[in-house]
Amino acid sequence: MKSERQLLRISGRVQGVGYRRSLQREAVARHIDGWVRNLPDGRVEALVCGSAFALASLLDWAWQGPPGARVDAIDISPGPTCPTDGFQILPS
């Protein structure tokens, strides 16, 4: 059941290291819907929607990210309504 939703803003060295593509792959593997995009200030923003267990697992992964990434902080807030058509990479 896709009952939880969170808006993540991930800070650190997260652009130019494949973070968005890796996050998409990890979200799809956990049956999480939503999207991810780069922000102009160098952060990555992601809307993630799924079970509490799946979101907790994705958040654990998000703190490490792909090789080459360095995550300094993840700000989490309640997310808006989620898409129900998978997980997309949005234009920056």
Chimera marker file (.cmm) of the C-alpha trace (Angstrom):
<marker_set name="trace">
<marker id="1" x="0.000" y="0.000" z="0.000" r="1" g="1" b="0" radius="0.5"/>
<marker id="2" x="1.391" y="3.411" z="-1.008" r="1" g="1" b="0" radius="0.5"/>
<marker id="3" x="0.338" y="5.195" z="2.168" r="1" g="1" b="0" radius="0.5"/>
<marker id="4" x="3.374" y="7.306" z="3.030" r="1" g="1" b="0" radius="0.5"/>
<marker id="5" x="4.830" y="10.235" z="1.089" r="1" g="1" b="0" radius="0.5"/>
<marker id="6" x="7.915" y="12.320" z="1.702" r="1" g="1" b="0" radius="0.5"/>
<marker id="7" x="9.679" y="15.168" z="-0.046" r="1" g="1" b="0" radius="0.5"/>
<marker id="8" x="13.458" y="14.772" z="0.265" r="1" g="1" b="0" radius="0.5"/>
<marker id="9" x="16.023" y="17.509" z="-0.339" r="1" g="1" b="0" radius="0.5"/>
<marker id="10" x="19.472" y="15.948" z="-0.445" r="1" g="1" b="0" radius="0.5"/>
<marker id="11" x="22.579" y="18.110" z="0.038" r="1" g="1" b="0" radius="0.5"/>
<marker id="12" x="26.243" y="17.405" z="-0.612" r="1" g="1" b="0" radius="0.5"/>
<marker id="13" x="28.035" y="16.196" z="-3.723" r="1" g="1" b="0" radius="0.5"/>
<marker id="14" x="24.903" y="14.775" z="-5.335" r="1" g="1" b="0" radius="0.5"/>
<marker id="15" x="24.910" y="16.302" z="-8.810" r="1" g="1" b="0" radius="0.5"/>
<marker id="16" x="27.137" y="14.974" z="-11.564" r="1" g="1" b="0" radius="0.5"/>
<marker id="17" x="27.645" y="11.599" z="-9.850" r="1" g="1" b="0" radius="0.5"/>
<marker id="18" x="24.627" y="9.647" z="-11.133" r="1" g="1" b="0" radius="0.5"/>
<marker id="19" x="22.565" y="10.244" z="-8.005" r="1" g="1" b="0" radius="0.5"/>
<marker id="20" x="19.219" y="10.755" z="-9.777" r="1" g="1" b="0" radius="0.5"/>
<marker id="21" x="19.540" y="7.670" z="-11.982" r="1" g="1" b="0" radius="0.5"/>
<marker id="22" x="20.659" y="5.553" z="-9.021" r="1" g="1" b="0" radius="0.5"/>
<marker id="23" x="17.825" y="6.852" z="-6.834" r="1" g="1" b="0" radius="0.5"/>
<marker id="24" x="15.348" y="6.001" z="-9.585" r="1" g="1" b="0" radius="0.5"/>
<marker id="25" x="16.707" y="2.438" z="-9.817" r="1" g="1" b="0" radius="0.5"/>
<marker id="26" x="16.550" y="1.992" z="-6.029" r="1" g="1" b="0" radius="0.5"/>
<marker id="27" x="13.005" y="3.404" z="-5.849" r="1" g="1" b="0" radius="0.5"/>
<marker id="28" x="11.726" y="1.129" z="-8.629" r="1" g="1" b="0" radius="0.5"/>
<marker id="29" x="13.283" y="-1.899" z="-6.903" r="1" g="1" b="0" radius="0.5"/>
<marker id="30" x="11.314" y="-0.992" z="-3.749" r="1" g="1" b="0" radius="0.5"/>
<marker id="31" x="8.008" y="-0.325" z="-5.612" r="1" g="1" b="0" radius="0.5"/>
<marker id="32" x="8.132" y="3.378" z="-4.752" r="1" g="1" b="0" radius="0.5"/>
<marker id="33" x="6.361" y="5.936" z="-6.949" r="1" g="1" b="0" radius="0.5"/>
<marker id="34" x="7.438" y="9.541" z="-7.385" r="1" g="1" b="0" radius="0.5"/>
<marker id="35" x="10.122" y="11.598" z="-9.068" r="1" g="1" b="0" radius="0.5"/>
<marker id="36" x="13.604" y="13.042" z="-8.656" r="1" g="1" b="0" radius="0.5"/>
<marker id="37" x="15.236" y="16.191" z="-10.052" r="1" g="1" b="0" radius="0.5"/>
<marker id="38" x="18.256" y="18.451" z="-9.658" r="1" g="1" b="0" radius="0.5"/>
<marker id="39" x="17.721" y="21.818" z="-7.999" r="1" g="1" b="0" radius="0.5"/>
<marker id="40" x="19.577" y="24.958" z="-9.135" r="1" g="1" b="0" radius="0.5"/>
<marker id="41" x="21.303" y="25.260" z="-5.738" r="1" g="1" b="0" radius="0.5"/>
<marker id="42" x="23.127" y="21.917" z="-6.164" r="1" g="1" b="0" radius="0.5"/>
<marker id="43" x="20.743" y="19.762" z="-4.146" r="1" g="1" b="0" radius="0.5"/>
<marker id="44" x="18.657" y="16.846" z="-5.403" r="1" g="1" b="0" radius="0.5"/>
<marker id="45" x="14.928" y="16.838" z="-4.644" r="1" g="1" b="0" radius="0.5"/>
<marker id="46" x="12.802" y="13.696" z="-4.645" r="1" g="1" b="0" radius="0.5"/>
<marker id="47" x="9.141" y="12.968" z="-3.993" r="1" g="1" b="0" radius="0.5"/>
<marker id="48" x="8.835" y="9.385" z="-2.773" r="1" g="1" b="0" radius="0.5"/>
<marker id="49" x="5.606" y="7.499" z="-2.108" r="1" g="1" b="0" radius="0.5"/>
<marker id="50" x="5.247" y="3.978" z="-0.777" r="1" g="1" b="0" radius="0.5"/>
<marker id="51" x="5.018" y="1.857" z="2.324" r="1" g="1" b="0" radius="0.5"/>
<marker id="52" x="6.747" y="3.067" z="5.473" r="1" g="1" b="0" radius="0.5"/>
<marker id="53" x="9.132" y="0.104" z="5.255" r="1" g="1" b="0" radius="0.5"/>
<marker id="54" x="10.058" y="0.842" z="1.619" r="1" g="1" b="0" radius="0.5"/>
<marker id="55" x="10.630" y="4.542" z="2.325" r="1" g="1" b="0" radius="0.5"/>
<marker id="56" x="12.820" y="3.774" z="5.347" r="1" g="1" b="0" radius="0.5"/>
<marker id="57" x="14.888" y="1.398" z="3.214" r="1" g="1" b="0" radius="0.5"/>
<marker id="58" x="15.258" y="3.996" z="0.444" r="1" g="1" b="0" radius="0.5"/>
<marker id="59" x="16.247" y="6.660" z="2.962" r="1" g="1" b="0" radius="0.5"/>
<marker id="60" x="18.997" y="4.379" z="4.309" r="1" g="1" b="0" radius="0.5"/>
<marker id="61" x="20.299" y="4.032" z="0.741" r="1" g="1" b="0" radius="0.5"/>
<marker id="62" x="19.942" y="7.786" z="0.093" r="1" g="1" b="0" radius="0.5"/>
<marker id="63" x="22.432" y="8.591" z="2.874" r="1" g="1" b="0" radius="0.5"/>
<marker id="64" x="25.126" y="6.709" z="0.941" r="1" g="1" b="0" radius="0.5"/>
<marker id="65" x="24.039" y="7.212" z="-2.651" r="1" g="1" b="0" radius="0.5"/>
<marker id="66" x="26.047" y="5.939" z="-5.598" r="1" g="1" b="0" radius="0.5"/>
<marker id="67" x="29.866" y="5.795" z="-5.723" r="1" g="1" b="0" radius="0.5"/>
<marker id="68" x="31.261" y="9.317" z="-5.913" r="1" g="1" b="0" radius="0.5"/>
<marker id="69" x="28.405" y="10.901" z="-3.963" r="1" g="1" b="0" radius="0.5"/>
<marker id="70" x="28.798" y="12.550" z="-0.573" r="1" g="1" b="0" radius="0.5"/>
<marker id="71" x="25.574" y="13.226" z="1.306" r="1" g="1" b="0" radius="0.5"/>
<marker id="72" x="25.812" y="15.958" z="3.936" r="1" g="1" b="0" radius="0.5"/>
<marker id="73" x="22.131" y="16.301" z="4.848" r="1" g="1" b="0" radius="0.5"/>
<marker id="74" x="18.670" y="15.109" z="3.906" r="1" g="1" b="0" radius="0.5"/>
<marker id="75" x="15.766" y="17.403" z="4.737" r="1" g="1" b="0" radius="0.5"/>
<marker id="76" x="12.487" y="15.485" z="4.932" r="1" g="1" b="0" radius="0.5"/>
<marker id="77" x="9.046" y="17.055" z="4.797" r="1" g="1" b="0" radius="0.5"/>
<marker id="78" x="5.553" y="15.777" z="4.056" r="1" g="1" b="0" radius="0.5"/>
<marker id="79" x="5.097" y="15.349" z="0.338" r="1" g="1" b="0" radius="0.5"/>
<marker id="80" x="2.270" y="16.497" z="-1.917" r="1" g="1" b="0" radius="0.5"/>
<marker id="81" x="0.043" y="14.092" z="-3.817" r="1" g="1" b="0" radius="0.5"/>
<marker id="82" x="2.106" y="11.465" z="-5.580" r="1" g="1" b="0" radius="0.5"/>
<marker id="83" x="1.960" y="10.221" z="-9.121" r="1" g="1" b="0" radius="0.5"/>
<marker id="84" x="0.957" y="6.577" z="-9.403" r="1" g="1" b="0" radius="0.5"/>
<marker id="85" x="2.762" y="5.781" z="-12.636" r="1" g="1" b="0" radius="0.5"/>
<marker id="86" x="6.192" y="4.708" z="-11.415" r="1" g="1" b="0" radius="0.5"/>
<marker id="87" x="9.270" y="6.752" z="-10.677" r="1" g="1" b="0" radius="0.5"/>
<marker id="88" x="10.469" y="9.450" z="-13.077" r="1" g="1" b="0" radius="0.5"/>
<marker id="89" x="13.528" y="11.658" z="-13.484" r="1" g="1" b="0" radius="0.5"/>
<marker id="90" x="12.220" y="15.178" z="-14.045" r="1" g="1" b="0" radius="0.5"/>
<marker id="91" x="14.059" y="17.874" z="-16.005" r="1" g="1" b="0" radius="0.5"/>
<marker id="92" x="16.288" y="20.066" z="-13.877" r="1" g="1" b="0" radius="0.5"/>
<link id1="1" id2="2" r="1" g="1" b="0" radius="0.2"/>
<link id1="2" id2="3" r="1" g="1" b="0" radius="0.2"/>
<link id1="3" id2="4" r="1" g="1" b="0" radius="0.2"/>
<link id1="4" id2="5" r="1" g="1" b="0" radius="0.2"/>
<link id1="5" id2="6" r="1" g="1" b="0" radius="0.2"/>
<link id1="6" id2="7" r="1" g="1" b="0" radius="0.2"/>
<link id1="7" id2="8" r="1" g="1" b="0" radius="0.2"/>
<link id1="8" id2="9" r="1" g="1" b="0" radius="0.2"/>
<link id1="9" id2="10" r="1" g="1" b="0" radius="0.2"/>
<link id1="10" id2="11" r="1" g="1" b="0" radius="0.2"/>
<link id1="11" id2="12" r="1" g="1" b="0" radius="0.2"/>
<link id1="12" id2="13" r="1" g="1" b="0" radius="0.2"/>
<link id1="13" id2="14" r="1" g="1" b="0" radius="0.2"/>
<link id1="14" id2="15" r="1" g="1" b="0" radius="0.2"/>
<link id1="15" id2="16" r="1" g="1" b="0" radius="0.2"/>
<link id1="16" id2="17" r="1" g="1" b="0" radius="0.2"/>
<link id1="17" id2="18" r="1" g="1" b="0" radius="0.2"/>
<link id1="18" id2="19" r="1" g="1" b="0" radius="0.2"/>
<link id1="19" id2="20" r="1" g="1" b="0" radius="0.2"/>
<link id1="20" id2="21" r="1" g="1" b="0" radius="0.2"/>
<link id1="21" id2="22" r="1" g="1" b="0" radius="0.2"/>
<link id1="22" id2="23" r="1" g="1" b="0" radius="0.2"/>
<link id1="23" id2="24" r="1" g="1" b="0" radius="0.2"/>
<link id1="24" id2="25" r="1" g="1" b="0" radius="0.2"/>
<link id1="25" id2="26" r="1" g="1" b="0" radius="0.2"/>
<link id1="26" id2="27" r="1" g="1" b="0" radius="0.2"/>
<link id1="27" id2="28" r="1" g="1" b="0" radius="0.2"/>
<link id1="28" id2="29" r="1" g="1" b="0" radius="0.2"/>
<link id1="29" id2="30" r="1" g="1" b="0" radius="0.2"/>
<link id1="30" id2="31" r="1" g="1" b="0" radius="0.2"/>
<link id1="31" id2="32" r="1" g="1" b="0" radius="0.2"/>
<link id1="32" id2="33" r="1" g="1" b="0" radius="0.2"/>
<link id1="33" id2="34" r="1" g="1" b="0" radius="0.2"/>
<link id1="34" id2="35" r="1" g="1" b="0" radius="0.2"/>
<link id1="35" id2="36" r="1" g="1" b="0" radius="0.2"/>
<link id1="36" id2="37" r="1" g="1" b="0" radius="0.2"/>
<link id1="37" id2="38" r="1" g="1" b="0" radius="0.2"/>
<link id1="38" id2="39" r="1" g="1" b="0" radius="0.2"/>
<link id1="39" id2="40" r="1" g="1" b="0" radius="0.2"/>
<link id1="40" id2="41" r="1" g="1" b="0" radius="0.2"/>
<link id1="41" id2="42" r="1" g="1" b="0" radius="0.2"/>
<link id1="42" id2="43" r="1" g="1" b="0" radius="0.2"/>
<link id1="43" id2="44" r="1" g="1" b="0" radius="0.2"/>
<link id1="44" id2="45" r="1" g="1" b="0" radius="0.2"/>
<link id1="45" id2="46" r="1" g="1" b="0" radius="0.2"/>
<link id1="46" id2="47" r="1" g="1" b="0" radius="0.2"/>
<link id1="47" id2="48" r="1" g="1" b="0" radius="0.2"/>
<link id1="48" id2="49" r="1" g="1" b="0" radius="0.2"/>
<link id1="49" id2="50" r="1" g="1" b="0" radius="0.2"/>
<link id1="50" id2="51" r="1" g="1" b="0" radius="0.2"/>
<link id1="51" id2="52" r="1" g="1" b="0" radius="0.2"/>
<link id1="52" id2="53" r="1" g="1" b="0" radius="0.2"/>
<link id1="53" id2="54" r="1" g="1" b="0" radius="0.2"/>
<link id1="54" id2="55" r="1" g="1" b="0" radius="0.2"/>
<link id1="55" id2="56" r="1" g="1" b="0" radius="0.2"/>
<link id1="56" id2="57" r="1" g="1" b="0" radius="0.2"/>
<link id1="57" id2="58" r="1" g="1" b="0" radius="0.2"/>
<link id1="58" id2="59" r="1" g="1" b="0" radius="0.2"/>
<link id1="59" id2="60" r="1" g="1" b="0" radius="0.2"/>
<link id1="60" id2="61" r="1" g="1" b="0" radius="0.2"/>
<link id1="61" id2="62" r="1" g="1" b="0" radius="0.2"/>
<link id1="62" id2="63" r="1" g="1" b="0" radius="0.2"/>
<link id1="63" id2="64" r="1" g="1" b="0" radius="0.2"/>
<link id1="64" id2="65" r="1" g="1" b="0" radius="0.2"/>
<link id1="65" id2="66" r="1" g="1" b="0" radius="0.2"/>
<link id1="66" id2="67" r="1" g="1" b="0" radius="0.2"/>
<link id1="67" id2="68" r="1" g="1" b="0" radius="0.2"/>
<link id1="68" id2="69" r="1" g="1" b="0" radius="0.2"/>
<link id1="69" id2="70" r="1" g="1" b="0" radius="0.2"/>
<link id1="70" id2="71" r="1" g="1" b="0" radius="0.2"/>
<link id1="71" id2="72" r="1" g="1" b="0" radius="0.2"/>
<link id1="72" id2="73" r="1" g="1" b="0" radius="0.2"/>
<link id1="73" id2="74" r="1" g="1" b="0" radius="0.2"/>
<link id1="74" id2="75" r="1" g="1" b="0" radius="0.2"/>
<link id1="75" id2="76" r="1" g="1" b="0" radius="0.2"/>
<link id1="76" id2="77" r="1" g="1" b="0" radius="0.2"/>
<link id1="77" id2="78" r="1" g="1" b="0" radius="0.2"/>
<link id1="78" id2="79" r="1" g="1" b="0" radius="0.2"/>
<link id1="79" id2="80" r="1" g="1" b="0" radius="0.2"/>
<link id1="80" id2="81" r="1" g="1" b="0" radius="0.2"/>
<link id1="81" id2="82" r="1" g="1" b="0" radius="0.2"/>
<link id1="82" id2="83" r="1" g="1" b="0" radius="0.2"/>
<link id1="83" id2="84" r="1" g="1" b="0" radius="0.2"/>
<link id1="84" id2="85" r="1" g="1" b="0" radius="0.2"/>
<link id1="85" id2="86" r="1" g="1" b="0" radius="0.2"/>
<link id1="86" id2="87" r="1" g="1" b="0" radius="0.2"/>
<link id1="87" id2="88" r="1" g="1" b="0" radius="0.2"/>
<link id1="88" id2="89" r="1" g="1" b="0" radius="0.2"/>
<link id1="89" id2="90" r="1" g="1" b="0" radius="0.2"/>
<link id1="90" id2="91" r="1" g="1" b="0" radius="0.2"/>
<link id1="91" id2="92" r="1" g="1" b="0" radius="0.2"/>
</marker_set>
